[in-house]
Amino acid sequence: MIRKILVFSFSLIGDAALSTTVISPLRQRFPEAKIAFLVGPDAFSLLESDPQIDQVLMYDKQGEHAGWRGKIRLIKLLRRERFDLVVDLRDSAWSRFVGGKHWGMRLRRGNIHAVTRYLDVLRRHGVDVNGARPQLQFTASALAKRDAFLIENGINRHQVLVGIHPGGNWVYKLWSPQGFAQIADRLCEKWNAQILLFAGPDERQLQAQIANLMRYTPIPVKEGNLCQVAGLIAACNFYIGNDTGPMHIAVAVGTPTVGIFGSTNHYRNGPYGAEHVVVHSGVELGCNPCHPGKRPGGCGKGSCAVIEAITVEQVFNAAEKLKCKRSNQPNSENRSC
């Protein structure tokens, strides 16, 4: 009987957000089981208070779990939890020493989305994954903090609220600050939108630069807790950003998303679901996408010409496409498309 399940999730924020796609199918298959997630320090605050997860454990491979001694310490800790099933989405060799049944990844080549690969782990063991998708949930207290931020910053819930995150953990993924400033201004002008301008702790300078380039005044989000960041993204009507963790958070909270791609493979890493849109310049250099690959950023140029070629018009048209989709949905309040 399966009473306790451990999901080997990820250290990277976006991968951790996408890994939540396995929760609903596991709940349906094992309704009495407790589900725990093992994540890295960066993703811990995103999932630690998610009410659909019973327990969140931290794998700190750069700290207390570094090296073979640290790994043994973690394995002993996990064995004491007596998990009946380990669902390994990381393809970690040492996950087999945790105990219980082991469901692992299968090598699949080609442009297969990460979510499809995660669900394949369950599908191969007879679990129904129909309709499964990444999904983050919030406690009432987290939503109350989110709403307090919106009120304090004068958010008018009758205006379109757009979340924009211009950063990312790899320079080759990034669209230009000027591009983000111009699309934000265009949305303010054409949609009468309000802009939530997101940034990570080490991206405050970029955030300030874009705010200074804009003609309209955005609302900067300097919240460090990822659960609160996710709640604010969930409050947005639309989200625009590079291929980075917050883009996958937007998908997991159900916010229609425009993902900007070029140097990374949008077939594998793009926003998951037909309700989202990928923007690509269409430029082909022969080396793109270079990630994932053997030499990501091997050109050494410090930026990607494929992303640089994306125009504000392209991003605006993608946003308009999402707006039309949303306005044509049943029960939509906005049918101006």
C-alpha positions as CSV (number, residue, x, y, z in Angstrom):
1,M,0.0,0.0,0.0
2,I,1.3,3.4,-0.9
3,R,1.0,5.8,2.1
4,K,3.9,8.2,1.6
5,I,5.3,9.4,-1.7
6,L,8.5,11.4,-2.3
7,V,8.8,13.4,-5.5
8,F,12.4,14.2,-6.5
9,S,11.9,17.7,-7.8
10,F,14.5,20.4,-8.8
11,S,16.8,23.1,-7.6
12,L,15.9,25.5,-10.4
13,I,12.7,27.5,-9.9
14,G,11.1,26.9,-13.3
15,D,11.7,23.2,-13.2
16,A,10.3,23.0,-9.7
17,A,7.2,24.8,-10.8
18,L,6.7,22.5,-13.8
19,S,7.2,19.4,-11.6
20,T,3.9,20.2,-9.8
21,T,2.2,18.7,-12.8
22,V,2.6,15.2,-11.2
23,I,0.6,16.2,-8.0
24,S,-2.9,15.8,-9.3
25,P,-2.4,12.5,-11.1
26,L,-0.7,11.1,-8.0
27,R,-3.6,12.3,-5.8
28,Q,-6.1,10.6,-8.0
29,R,-4.2,7.3,-8.1
30,F,-3.3,7.4,-4.3
31,P,-5.9,9.5,-2.6
32,E,-4.9,8.5,0.9
33,A,-1.1,9.0,0.4
34,K,0.9,11.9,1.7
35,I,3.0,13.6,-0.9
36,A,6.4,15.2,-0.2
37,F,8.7,17.1,-2.5
38,L,12.5,17.3,-2.4
39,V,13.7,20.6,-3.8
40,G,16.8,22.8,-3.8
41,P,17.1,25.9,-1.7
42,D,16.1,28.4,-4.4
43,A,12.8,26.6,-5.0
44,F,12.0,25.8,-1.4
45,S,10.1,29.1,-0.7
46,L,8.0,28.5,-3.8
47,L,6.6,25.2,-2.6
48,E,7.0,25.1,1.2
49,S,3.5,26.6,1.9
50,D,1.6,25.1,-1.1
51,P,-1.5,23.4,0.4
52,Q,-1.5,20.6,-2.1
53,I,1.9,19.3,-0.9
54,D,2.1,17.7,2.5
55,Q,5.8,18.1,3.1
56,V,8.7,20.0,1.5
57,L,12.2,18.8,2.1
58,M,15.4,20.6,1.1
59,Y,18.3,19.2,-0.9
60,D,21.2,21.6,-0.4
61,K,23.9,20.1,-2.6
62,Q,26.1,23.2,-2.2
63,G,25.8,23.2,1.6
64,E,25.0,20.5,4.1
65,H,24.4,17.8,1.5
66,A,27.6,18.5,-0.6
67,G,29.9,15.6,-1.4
68,W,29.4,12.0,-0.6
69,R,29.2,12.6,3.2
70,G,26.4,15.1,2.7
71,K,24.6,12.8,0.3
72,I,24.8,9.9,2.8
73,R,23.4,12.2,5.5
74,L,20.5,13.1,3.2
75,I,19.8,9.5,2.3
76,K,19.7,8.5,6.0
77,L,17.2,11.4,6.6
78,L,15.0,10.3,3.8
79,R,15.1,6.6,4.8
80,R,13.8,7.6,8.2
81,E,10.7,9.0,6.6
82,R,9.9,5.5,5.2
83,F,8.6,6.5,1.8
84,D,6.7,3.8,0.0
85,L,7.2,5.3,-3.4
86,V,9.9,7.6,-4.9
87,V,9.0,9.4,-8.1
88,D,12.4,10.6,-9.4
89,L,12.0,13.4,-12.0
90,R,15.7,14.3,-11.7
91,D,17.1,10.9,-12.9
92,S,19.3,10.8,-9.8
93,A,21.2,7.5,-9.4
94,W,21.2,7.8,-5.6
95,S,17.4,8.1,-5.4
96,R,17.3,4.3,-5.5
97,F,18.9,4.2,-2.0
98,V,16.0,6.0,-0.4
99,G,13.8,2.9,-0.1
100,G,10.4,2.0,-1.3
101,K,9.3,1.5,-4.9
102,H,11.2,3.6,-7.5
103,W,9.7,5.3,-10.5
104,G,12.4,6.9,-12.6
105,M,12.9,8.8,-15.8
106,R,13.3,7.2,-19.2
107,L,15.7,8.6,-21.7
108,R,13.7,10.3,-24.5
109,R,15.4,12.1,-27.3
110,G,14.0,15.0,-29.4
111,N,12.0,18.1,-28.7
112,I,9.9,16.7,-25.9
113,H,8.6,19.2,-23.3
114,A,9.8,18.8,-19.7
115,V,6.2,18.4,-18.5
116,T,5.7,15.6,-21.0
117,R,8.8,13.8,-19.7
118,Y,7.6,14.2,-16.1
119,L,4.2,12.8,-16.8
120,D,5.7,10.0,-18.8
121,V,7.2,8.7,-15.5
122,L,3.7,8.2,-14.2
123,R,2.1,7.1,-17.4
124,R,4.5,4.2,-17.7
125,H,3.1,2.9,-14.4
126,G,-0.5,3.1,-15.4
127,V,-1.3,6.5,-13.8
128,D,-3.9,8.5,-15.7
129,V,-2.3,11.8,-16.6
130,N,-5.1,13.2,-18.7
131,G,-5.4,17.0,-18.3
132,A,-2.5,17.2,-15.9
133,R,-0.7,20.5,-15.9
134,P,1.6,22.5,-13.6
135,Q,-0.3,24.1,-10.8
136,L,0.7,26.2,-7.8
137,Q,-1.8,26.8,-5.0
138,F,-1.8,29.4,-2.2
139,T,-2.9,29.5,1.5
140,A,-5.5,32.1,2.5
141,S,-2.7,34.1,4.4
142,A,-0.5,34.2,1.3
143,L,-3.4,35.6,-0.7
144,A,-4.2,38.1,2.0
145,K,-0.6,39.4,1.8
146,R,-0.8,39.5,-2.0
147,D,-4.1,41.5,-1.9
148,A,-2.6,43.9,0.7
149,F,0.3,44.7,-1.7
150,L,-2.1,45.4,-4.6
151,I,-4.2,47.7,-2.4
152,E,-1.1,49.5,-1.0
153,N,0.1,50.1,-4.6
154,G,-3.2,51.4,-5.9
155,I,-3.9,48.5,-8.3
156,N,-7.2,49.1,-10.0
157,R,-8.8,45.7,-10.6
158,H,-10.9,47.1,-13.4
159,Q,-7.7,47.8,-15.4
160,V,-5.7,45.2,-17.2
161,L,-2.7,44.1,-15.0
162,V,0.4,42.9,-16.9
163,G,3.3,41.2,-15.2
164,I,6.7,41.7,-16.9
165,H,9.9,40.0,-15.8
166,P,12.9,41.2,-17.9
167,G,15.6,39.1,-16.2
168,G,16.9,35.6,-16.3
169,N,19.8,33.5,-15.1
170,W,21.7,33.5,-18.5
171,V,22.6,36.5,-20.6
172,Y,21.8,34.8,-23.9
173,K,18.2,34.4,-22.9
174,L,17.5,38.1,-22.3
175,W,15.6,40.4,-24.6
176,S,16.8,44.0,-24.4
177,P,15.8,46.4,-21.6
178,Q,14.7,48.9,-24.3
179,G,12.4,46.3,-25.7
180,F,10.7,45.6,-22.4
181,A,10.3,49.3,-21.6
182,Q,8.7,49.9,-25.0
183,I,6.3,46.9,-24.8
184,A,5.3,48.0,-21.3
185,D,4.6,51.6,-22.6
186,R,2.7,50.2,-25.5
187,L,0.4,48.2,-23.3
188,C,-0.1,51.2,-21.0
189,E,-1.1,53.3,-24.0
190,K,-3.2,50.8,-26.0
191,W,-4.7,48.8,-23.2
192,N,-4.7,51.3,-20.3
193,A,-2.7,48.6,-18.5
194,Q,-1.0,48.7,-15.2
195,I,2.5,47.1,-15.1
196,L,3.9,45.0,-12.3
197,L,7.7,45.0,-13.0
198,F,9.3,41.9,-11.5
199,A,13.0,41.3,-10.8
200,G,15.1,38.8,-8.8
201,P,17.2,40.0,-5.9
202,D,20.3,40.5,-8.2
203,E,18.2,42.2,-10.9
204,R,17.3,45.5,-9.1
205,Q,19.5,47.5,-11.4
206,L,17.9,46.1,-14.5
207,Q,14.5,46.7,-13.0
208,A,15.4,50.4,-12.3
209,Q,16.8,50.8,-15.7
210,I,13.6,49.7,-17.4
211,A,11.5,51.8,-15.1
212,N,13.6,54.8,-16.1
213,L,13.3,54.0,-19.8
214,M,9.5,54.0,-19.6
215,R,7.2,56.9,-20.2
216,Y,4.6,55.4,-17.9
217,T,5.3,54.5,-14.3
218,P,5.4,50.8,-13.5
219,I,4.9,49.2,-10.0
220,P,8.2,47.5,-9.1
221,V,8.0,44.2,-7.2
222,K,10.9,43.7,-4.9
223,E,9.4,40.8,-3.0
224,G,12.0,38.1,-2.3
225,N,9.6,35.3,-1.2
226,L,8.8,33.2,-4.3
227,C,5.4,32.2,-2.9
228,Q,4.4,35.9,-2.7
229,V,5.9,36.5,-6.2
230,A,3.8,33.7,-7.5
231,G,0.7,35.1,-5.9
232,L,1.3,38.5,-7.6
233,I,1.8,36.8,-11.0
234,A,-1.5,35.0,-10.4
235,A,-3.2,38.4,-9.9
236,C,-2.0,39.5,-13.4
237,N,-4.2,39.2,-16.4
238,F,-1.2,38.6,-18.6
239,Y,2.5,37.9,-18.2
240,I,5.5,38.7,-20.5
241,G,9.0,37.5,-19.9
242,N,12.1,35.6,-21.0
243,D,12.7,31.9,-20.6
244,T,13.2,31.8,-16.9
245,G,11.6,30.6,-13.6
246,P,8.9,33.3,-13.3
247,M,7.6,32.4,-16.8
248,H,7.0,28.8,-15.6
249,I,5.4,30.2,-12.4
250,A,3.0,32.2,-14.6
251,V,2.0,29.0,-16.4
252,A,1.6,27.1,-13.1
253,V,-0.8,29.8,-11.7
254,G,-2.8,30.0,-14.9
255,T,-1.8,33.5,-16.1
256,P,-1.8,33.7,-20.0
257,T,1.9,34.0,-20.9
258,V,4.0,35.5,-23.7
259,G,7.4,33.7,-23.6
260,I,10.4,35.3,-25.4
261,F,12.7,32.7,-27.0
262,G,15.6,32.3,-29.3
263,S,18.7,30.8,-27.7
264,T,16.8,28.1,-25.8
265,N,14.5,25.4,-27.2
266,H,10.9,26.5,-26.8
267,Y,9.7,23.0,-27.8
268,R,11.3,21.6,-24.6
269,N,11.2,24.6,-22.3
270,G,8.4,26.9,-23.6
271,P,5.3,27.9,-21.6
272,Y,3.2,24.7,-21.3
273,G,-0.3,24.7,-22.8
274,A,-2.2,26.0,-25.8
275,E,-3.3,29.1,-23.9
276,H,0.2,30.6,-24.0
277,V,2.3,32.1,-26.9
278,V,5.9,31.9,-27.8
279,V,7.6,34.8,-29.6
280,H,10.6,34.0,-31.8
281,S,12.2,36.3,-34.3
282,G,12.4,33.6,-36.9
283,V,16.1,34.3,-37.4
284,E,18.1,31.1,-38.0
285,L,21.9,31.3,-37.4
286,G,22.5,27.5,-37.5
287,C,23.5,27.5,-33.9
288,N,20.2,28.3,-32.3
289,P,18.8,27.0,-30.1
290,C,22.1,26.4,-28.4
291,H,20.6,25.4,-25.1
292,P,20.2,22.6,-24.2
293,G,23.3,21.5,-26.0
294,K,27.0,20.8,-25.7
295,R,28.2,24.4,-26.0
296,P,25.5,26.8,-24.8
297,G,26.7,30.3,-25.5
298,G,29.7,28.9,-27.3
299,C,29.8,31.9,-29.6
300,G,31.1,34.0,-26.8
301,K,29.3,37.1,-28.0
302,G,27.6,37.8,-24.8
303,S,24.1,38.2,-26.4
304,C,22.0,36.3,-28.9
305,A,21.2,37.8,-32.3
306,V,18.0,35.7,-32.5
307,I,16.6,37.4,-29.4
308,E,17.9,40.8,-30.4
309,A,15.9,40.5,-33.7
310,I,12.6,40.2,-31.8
311,T,10.6,43.4,-32.3
312,V,8.2,45.2,-30.0
313,E,5.5,44.8,-32.6
314,Q,5.9,41.0,-32.5
315,V,5.6,40.9,-28.7
316,F,2.6,43.3,-28.8
317,N,0.9,41.2,-31.4
318,A,1.4,38.1,-29.3
319,A,-0.1,39.9,-26.3
320,E,-3.1,40.9,-28.5
321,K,-3.5,37.3,-29.5
322,L,-3.7,36.3,-25.8
323,K,-6.1,39.1,-25.1
324,C,-8.4,37.9,-27.9
325,K,-8.3,34.3,-26.7
326,R,-9.2,35.5,-23.2
327,S,-12.0,37.8,-24.3
328,N,-13.6,35.0,-26.3
329,Q,-13.7,32.6,-23.3
330,P,-17.1,31.9,-21.7
331,N,-17.9,34.2,-18.8
332,S,-15.3,36.7,-19.9
333,E,-16.0,40.2,-18.9
334,N,-14.0,41.7,-21.7
335,R,-15.3,41.0,-25.3
336,S,-13.6,43.9,-27.0
337,C,-11.4,41.8,-29.3
